[in-house]
Amino acid sequence: MAQQLHRSGDTAPLAFDPLSKPLPSIAVPAPRQSPPRKRAPALVLALLGAAAVAGGVYWWEHRAPAIPAGIVWSNGRIEADEIDIQTKFAGRVAVLYADEGDIVSRGQFVAEMDTRDQEDALHRDEATARQADKTLEEAHANILQQQAAVELARKQVARTERLLKNDYATHELYDQQKQQLDGALAAQAMAVARIGEAEQAAAATRHQVELDRTNIADNSLVAPKDGRIEYRVSNVGEVLGAGGKVFTMLDFSYVYMDVYLPMAEAGNVRIGDEARIVLDARADRPIPARVSFLANQAQFTPKTVETKSERDKLMFRVRVRLDDQQARAFIDSAGTGLPGLAYIRIDPNVSWPAQLQPKS
C-alpha cells in the first residue's frame, strides 16, 4: 500500500515506494583506543624489593637457632609402642566395648567373645567333678568298712588261737579264720589305693573346671596397659581364628622418636644420654628425653629421613624415649606421627641452649 507524503507548500501528494533505493547511511567514526600503559619498571623493582625484605625478616625471625658443638640432631617422627589385642581361642566377636580413639586403662574390658560352647563344656566338667567327689566319698566309706572287717577277722583269729591251745578248736578252723584275716587286709589295702585314685580323679576334674573358667575369662579381652585404641580391626559377628586381631592400641608408657645419625656422630652417643625432642607443631616446647637404644649395625637411610649430606648413605638408628610421666602428658595433649627434631647431648659439659630448655 502506498503512503502519501505532503511537502510544505505542495498540493499534490507524492507516492513513496518501499522498493526504491534507500537513503545513503552516514558513517560514524569509531572512538580511538588509547594504547595500554606500560608499568613503570621502578614500581616492579620496588615491589620485588619489599617482598625480599619481608622474606628476609621472616627468615630472621624463624631461622633455626645455633646449636653448640657437643649436641647432635636429626629429624624423625614421634611414635608410641603398638600393642595388638588378640583372641586366645577361635570364636565369634560378641561385644565391643571400645572404638578407635578411645582412652583405655589397664585391665579395662574392650571386647567379649562368644563363649556359649565353652560354658557348656564348663557345665559338663562341673558335673563330672561332682561325680568324682561322690566316688571319693564312697571310697572313704569303703575303707571304713574294710577296716571293720579287718578288726573282726583279727578278733576271730585271736579267739580261735586261744581255743586251739586248749583243744577247743581245730586247726582247720584256725586256718580258715587266718585266711579271712588275710583277705580283709588285702581288701583294706585295695580300698586305700582306691581312695588315692579317687582323690586324683577328683583333683583332675576340679582342675578341668578351673581351666574352663580361665578359658572363658580369657575370652574377655582387656587392655594390657594404659593407652589409646588406634585401630579397630574386627567387628561384631566376625569369626576369628586363634590369635585373631581385634584392636591395635598405643602404649602410653612407651613414647619415642627414632632418628638416624652418621657414624661420626653415632659413635659418640651413649645409652642414657640426655636429649630434647622439638616437634614442628610445638617448636616452643622442647620435651625432655633420653637415649634408650643405639643400633650396633649401620643401615641405609630411610627415604623419609633428611640427612645433612647426600654422602650419608649408611646411618645408625638411635631411639630417644620419653619417660613415663612425660609420655602420658604428651599423649593426653597431642598424638603420634608428628614430625620433629631430636637433639642429643653427647658432651655432658655442654649446656643446653635456652631454646632447648624445657618449659614448666
C-alpha positions as CSV (number, residue, x, y, z in Angstrom):
1,M,0.0,0.0,0.0
2,A,1.4,3.3,-1.0
3,Q,1.7,6.0,1.6
4,Q,1.3,9.7,0.7
5,L,3.6,12.4,1.8
6,H,2.9,16.1,1.8
7,R,5.6,18.7,1.3
8,S,5.2,22.1,2.7
9,G,3.6,24.3,0.0
10,D,2.7,21.4,-2.4
11,T,-0.8,20.5,-3.1
12,A,-0.3,17.2,-5.0
13,P,0.6,14.1,-2.9
14,L,3.8,12.2,-3.6
15,A,3.9,8.4,-3.7
16,F,6.5,6.6,-1.6
17,D,7.9,3.4,-3.0
18,P,9.3,1.0,-0.3
19,L,11.3,-0.8,-3.0
20,S,13.1,2.3,-4.1
21,K,16.9,2.7,-3.3
22,P,17.3,3.6,0.4
23,L,19.0,6.7,1.5
24,P,22.7,6.5,1.9
25,S,23.9,5.8,5.5
26,I,26.1,8.2,7.3
27,A,29.4,6.6,8.6
28,V,30.1,7.4,12.2
29,P,33.9,7.2,13.1
30,A,34.8,4.6,15.9
31,P,36.3,6.0,19.1
32,R,40.0,5.8,19.2
33,Q,41.5,3.4,21.9
34,S,44.4,4.6,23.8
35,P,47.4,2.2,23.8
36,P,47.9,0.2,27.1
37,R,50.1,1.9,29.6
38,K,53.4,0.2,30.5
39,R,54.1,-0.4,34.1
40,A,56.9,1.6,35.4
41,P,60.0,-0.6,36.0
42,A,60.7,1.3,39.1
43,L,57.3,0.2,40.7
44,V,58.1,-3.5,39.9
45,L,61.5,-3.2,41.4
46,A,60.1,-1.6,44.5
47,L,57.6,-4.4,44.9
48,L,60.3,-7.0,44.5
49,G,62.5,-5.3,47.0
50,A,59.7,-5.1,49.5
51,A,59.0,-8.8,49.1
52,A,62.7,-9.6,49.6
53,V,62.8,-7.5,52.7
54,A,59.7,-9.2,54.1
55,G,61.1,-12.7,53.3
56,G,64.4,-11.7,55.0
57,V,62.6,-10.6,58.1
58,Y,60.5,-13.8,58.2
59,W,63.6,-15.9,57.8
60,W,65.4,-13.9,60.5
61,E,62.6,-14.4,63.0
62,H,62.1,-18.1,62.2
63,R,65.7,-19.1,61.5
64,A,67.0,-22.3,63.1
65,P,68.9,-21.4,66.3
66,A,72.5,-22.1,66.5
67,I,73.3,-25.5,68.1
68,P,76.6,-25.6,70.1
69,A,79.2,-28.3,69.5
70,G,78.6,-31.4,71.6
71,I,74.9,-31.6,70.6
72,V,73.9,-33.6,67.5
73,W,70.5,-33.7,66.0
74,S,68.4,-35.4,63.3
75,N,64.7,-35.5,62.3
76,G,62.1,-38.1,62.9
77,R,58.5,-38.7,64.0
78,I,57.1,-39.2,67.4
79,E,55.8,-42.7,67.9
80,A,54.3,-44.9,70.6
81,D,54.7,-48.6,71.0
82,E,51.8,-50.5,69.4
83,I,50.1,-53.4,71.2
84,D,47.8,-55.9,69.4
85,I,44.8,-57.1,71.4
86,Q,44.2,-60.6,70.0
87,T,42.0,-63.6,70.8
88,K,43.4,-66.6,72.6
89,F,40.9,-69.0,71.0
90,A,39.0,-69.2,67.8
91,G,35.5,-67.8,68.1
92,R,33.0,-65.1,67.2
93,V,33.2,-61.5,68.3
94,A,30.2,-60.9,70.6
95,V,30.5,-57.4,72.0
96,L,32.9,-54.4,71.5
97,Y,33.3,-52.0,74.4
98,A,35.8,-49.7,72.8
99,D,36.3,-48.0,69.4
100,E,39.1,-46.1,67.7
101,G,40.4,-43.1,69.6
102,D,39.1,-44.2,73.0
103,I,41.3,-43.9,76.0
104,V,41.5,-47.2,77.9
105,S,43.1,-48.2,81.2
106,R,45.0,-51.3,82.1
107,G,42.6,-54.2,82.8
108,Q,39.6,-52.5,81.2
109,F,37.3,-54.7,79.1
110,V,37.4,-53.8,75.4
111,A,35.7,-56.8,73.8
112,E,33.8,-60.1,74.5
113,M,34.0,-63.3,72.5
114,D,31.1,-65.8,72.2
115,T,31.7,-68.4,75.0
116,R,28.5,-70.5,74.8
117,D,30.3,-73.6,73.7
118,Q,32.9,-73.2,76.5
119,E,30.2,-72.6,79.1
120,D,28.5,-75.9,78.0
121,A,31.8,-77.6,78.5
122,L,32.2,-76.0,81.9
123,H,28.8,-77.3,83.0
124,R,29.7,-80.8,81.8
125,D,33.0,-80.8,83.6
126,E,31.4,-79.4,86.8
127,A,29.0,-82.4,86.7
128,T,32.0,-84.7,86.2
129,A,33.7,-83.1,89.2
130,R,30.6,-83.7,91.4
131,Q,30.6,-87.3,90.3
132,A,34.2,-87.6,91.2
133,D,33.6,-86.2,94.6
134,K,30.9,-88.7,95.3
135,T,33.2,-91.5,94.2
136,L,35.8,-90.2,96.6
137,E,33.2,-90.2,99.4
138,E,32.3,-93.8,98.5
139,A,36.0,-94.8,98.7
140,H,36.3,-93.3,102.2
141,A,33.2,-95.2,103.3
142,N,34.6,-98.4,101.8
143,I,37.8,-98.0,103.7
144,L,35.9,-97.7,106.9
145,Q,34.0,-100.9,106.0
146,Q,37.3,-102.7,105.3
147,Q,38.8,-101.6,108.5
148,A,35.9,-103.0,110.4
149,A,36.2,-106.3,108.5
150,V,39.9,-106.5,109.4
151,E,39.3,-105.8,113.0
152,L,36.6,-108.5,113.2
153,A,38.9,-111.0,111.4
154,R,41.7,-110.3,113.9
155,K,39.5,-110.9,116.9
156,Q,38.3,-114.2,115.4
157,V,41.8,-115.3,114.8
158,A,42.9,-114.4,118.3
159,R,39.9,-116.2,119.8
160,T,40.4,-119.3,117.8
161,E,44.1,-119.3,118.6
162,R,43.3,-119.4,122.4
163,L,40.7,-122.2,121.9
164,L,43.2,-124.1,119.8
165,K,45.7,-124.2,122.7
166,N,43.1,-125.9,124.9
167,D,41.9,-128.2,122.1
168,Y,38.5,-126.5,121.9
169,A,39.1,-125.6,118.2
170,T,40.5,-127.3,115.2
171,H,43.5,-126.3,113.1
172,E,41.2,-126.2,110.1
173,L,39.0,-123.5,111.7
174,Y,42.1,-121.5,112.7
175,D,43.4,-121.7,109.1
176,Q,40.0,-120.5,107.7
177,Q,39.9,-117.6,110.0
178,K,43.5,-116.7,109.3
179,Q,42.7,-116.8,105.6
180,Q,39.7,-114.4,106.2
181,L,42.1,-112.0,108.0
182,D,44.5,-112.0,105.1
183,G,41.6,-111.3,102.7
184,A,40.3,-108.5,104.8
185,L,43.8,-106.9,105.0
186,A,44.1,-107.2,101.2
187,A,40.7,-105.6,100.7
188,Q,41.7,-102.8,103.1
189,A,44.8,-102.2,101.0
190,M,42.8,-102.1,97.8
191,A,40.3,-99.7,99.4
192,V,43.2,-97.4,100.4
193,A,44.5,-97.5,96.8
194,R,41.1,-96.7,95.5
195,I,41.0,-93.6,97.8
196,G,44.2,-92.4,96.1
197,E,42.7,-92.9,92.7
198,A,39.5,-91.2,93.6
199,E,41.4,-88.3,95.1
200,Q,43.5,-87.9,91.9
201,A,40.4,-88.2,89.7
202,A,38.5,-85.5,91.8
203,A,41.6,-83.2,91.6
204,A,41.8,-83.7,87.8
205,T,38.1,-82.8,87.4
206,R,38.5,-79.7,89.6
207,H,41.5,-78.6,87.6
208,Q,39.5,-79.0,84.4
209,V,36.7,-76.9,85.8
210,E,39.2,-74.2,86.7
211,L,40.7,-74.4,83.2
212,D,37.3,-74.0,81.7
213,R,36.7,-70.9,83.8
214,T,40.1,-69.5,82.9
215,N,39.4,-70.0,79.2
216,I,36.1,-68.3,79.5
217,A,37.7,-65.4,81.3
218,D,40.4,-65.2,78.6
219,N,37.6,-64.6,76.0
220,S,37.0,-61.3,77.7
221,L,39.7,-59.1,76.0
222,V,41.2,-56.5,78.2
223,A,43.7,-53.6,77.7
224,P,47.1,-54.8,78.9
225,K,48.3,-51.2,79.5
226,D,47.0,-47.7,79.7
227,G,46.7,-46.3,76.2
228,R,44.6,-45.2,73.2
229,I,42.8,-47.5,70.8
230,E,44.4,-46.8,67.4
231,Y,42.6,-49.2,65.1
232,R,39.6,-51.4,65.3
233,V,40.4,-54.4,63.1
234,S,37.4,-56.6,63.7
235,N,33.7,-56.1,64.1
236,V,30.8,-57.7,66.0
237,G,29.8,-61.0,64.5
238,E,33.1,-61.8,62.7
239,V,34.6,-65.2,63.4
240,L,38.3,-65.1,64.1
241,G,40.9,-67.8,64.5
242,A,43.2,-68.2,67.5
243,G,45.4,-65.1,67.6
244,G,42.9,-63.0,65.6
245,K,43.4,-59.3,66.0
246,V,40.6,-57.2,67.4
247,F,42.3,-53.9,68.3
248,T,45.6,-52.2,68.0
249,M,46.4,-49.8,70.8
250,L,49.2,-47.3,71.6
251,D,51.1,-47.8,74.8
252,F,51.1,-44.5,76.8
253,S,54.2,-45.6,78.7
254,Y,56.4,-46.1,75.7
255,V,56.7,-42.9,73.5
256,Y,59.8,-42.4,71.5
257,M,61.4,-41.0,68.3
258,D,63.8,-42.9,66.1
259,V,66.4,-40.8,64.4
260,Y,69.4,-41.7,62.2
261,L,72.9,-40.4,62.7
262,P,76.1,-40.8,60.7
263,M,78.9,-42.9,62.1
264,A,80.9,-39.8,63.2
265,E,78.0,-38.7,65.4
266,A,76.5,-42.0,66.4
267,G,79.9,-43.2,67.7
268,N,79.7,-40.6,70.5
269,V,76.2,-41.4,71.6
270,R,75.7,-43.5,74.7
271,I,72.7,-45.1,76.2
272,G,71.2,-42.8,78.7
273,D,72.4,-39.5,77.1
274,E,70.1,-36.6,77.6
275,A,68.0,-35.5,74.7
276,R,65.4,-33.0,73.7
277,I,62.5,-33.5,71.2
278,V,61.2,-30.5,69.4
279,L,58.1,-31.1,67.3
280,D,57.3,-28.9,64.3
281,A,53.9,-28.3,65.7
282,R,55.3,-27.3,69.1
283,A,58.6,-25.7,68.4
284,D,58.5,-23.6,71.5
285,R,58.1,-26.5,73.9
286,P,61.1,-28.9,74.0
287,I,60.3,-32.3,75.5
288,P,63.0,-33.9,77.8
289,A,64.0,-37.5,76.8
290,R,66.9,-39.9,76.9
291,V,68.7,-42.3,74.5
292,S,67.3,-45.8,75.1
293,F,68.6,-47.7,72.1
294,L,71.6,-47.5,69.8
295,A,71.9,-49.8,66.8
296,N,75.1,-51.8,66.5
297,Q,74.9,-52.0,62.7
298,A,74.6,-49.3,60.1
299,Q,71.7,-49.4,57.6
300,F,70.6,-47.5,54.6
301,T,68.9,-44.2,55.3
302,P,65.1,-44.4,55.0
303,K,63.6,-42.2,52.4
304,T,61.6,-40.2,55.0
305,V,64.7,-39.1,56.8
306,E,66.6,-36.0,55.8
307,T,70.4,-36.1,56.0
308,K,72.8,-33.3,56.3
309,S,74.9,-34.7,53.4
310,E,74.0,-36.8,50.5
311,R,77.1,-38.8,51.2
312,D,75.5,-40.1,54.4
313,K,74.0,-43.2,53.0
314,L,74.7,-45.6,55.9
315,M,73.3,-44.4,59.2
316,F,72.8,-45.7,62.7
317,R,69.4,-45.8,64.2
318,V,69.1,-44.1,67.6
319,R,66.0,-44.2,69.8
320,V,65.1,-41.3,72.0
321,R,62.5,-42.2,74.6
322,L,60.3,-40.1,76.9
323,D,59.9,-41.1,80.5
324,D,56.6,-42.4,81.7
325,Q,55.3,-39.1,83.1
326,Q,56.3,-37.1,80.1
327,A,54.9,-39.7,77.7
328,R,51.5,-39.7,79.4
329,A,51.3,-35.9,79.5
330,F,52.3,-35.8,75.8
331,I,49.8,-38.4,74.6
332,D,47.0,-36.8,76.5
333,S,47.6,-33.4,74.8
334,A,48.9,-34.4,71.4
335,G,49.3,-37.6,69.4
336,T,51.7,-39.8,67.5
337,G,53.1,-39.4,64.0
338,L,54.1,-35.7,64.4
339,P,57.4,-34.8,62.8
340,G,60.2,-33.0,64.6
341,L,63.8,-32.9,65.6
342,A,65.7,-34.8,68.3
343,Y,68.7,-33.2,69.9
344,I,71.2,-35.4,71.7
345,R,73.9,-34.1,74.0
346,I,77.0,-36.2,73.5
347,D,79.2,-33.9,75.7
348,P,77.9,-33.6,79.3
349,N,80.0,-30.4,79.8
350,V,77.9,-28.6,77.2
351,S,74.9,-26.7,78.5
352,W,71.6,-26.8,76.7
353,P,70.8,-23.6,74.8
354,A,67.9,-21.5,76.0
355,Q,65.6,-22.6,73.2
356,L,66.1,-26.3,74.2
357,Q,65.4,-25.7,77.9
358,P,62.2,-27.5,78.9
359,K,59.3,-25.2,79.7
360,S,57.5,-25.6,83.0
